[in-house]
């Protein structure tokens, strides 16, 4: 999947990163070192979304970081992104795998369910994502998941695990210790104007956890 040592999976947010801030904040985060960058935008026209995704892809190429498109297989195909992340209502993983081919990245939202994770793996996902683990600004009504779920998933599946939901500098180490391979982060990286410092700070914390 990702070729670098970062464990941080950054997800864009059109409210925190409107207009030119999308590229500016993404560039700062990428420079600091990301495992993945996911383009997530729920509004806007198809033309706007394709333009933004194309610009982000060029940026990601500079830093050799995979660009994942959130919930939109057609857009991922249109811009030749590195992959797509699909929620439970966003189409078949098997169909996405067939259209994207064997080498693209496909992520699956599995909420708090090992059964959904197994199904996603059977259909050809590249990684499984669980959460939310902490109170989330981005999805405040998301169903909570327990840290023990990550330990169970680690024992059950030979597949990279992403943890999402309210993860910040203070608690990121907990999900890595519990069994996650990557931490997906939105608000704690992009709410401020120095995402590069937030990425560096979080990665230092995760490095200490791993070396402990």
ABEGO torsion letter per residue (X at the ends): XBABABABBBBBBAAABBEAAAAAAAAAAAAAGBABBBBBBABEBAAAAAAAAAAAAAAAAAAGBBBBBBGBAAAAAAAGBAEBBBBAAAEBAAAAAAAAEAABBBBBBAEABAAAAAAAAAAGBABBBBOBABBBAABAABBBBBAAAAAAAAAABBBBBBBBGGBBAAAAAAAAAAGBABBBBBAAAAABABAAAAAAAAAAAAAAAAAX
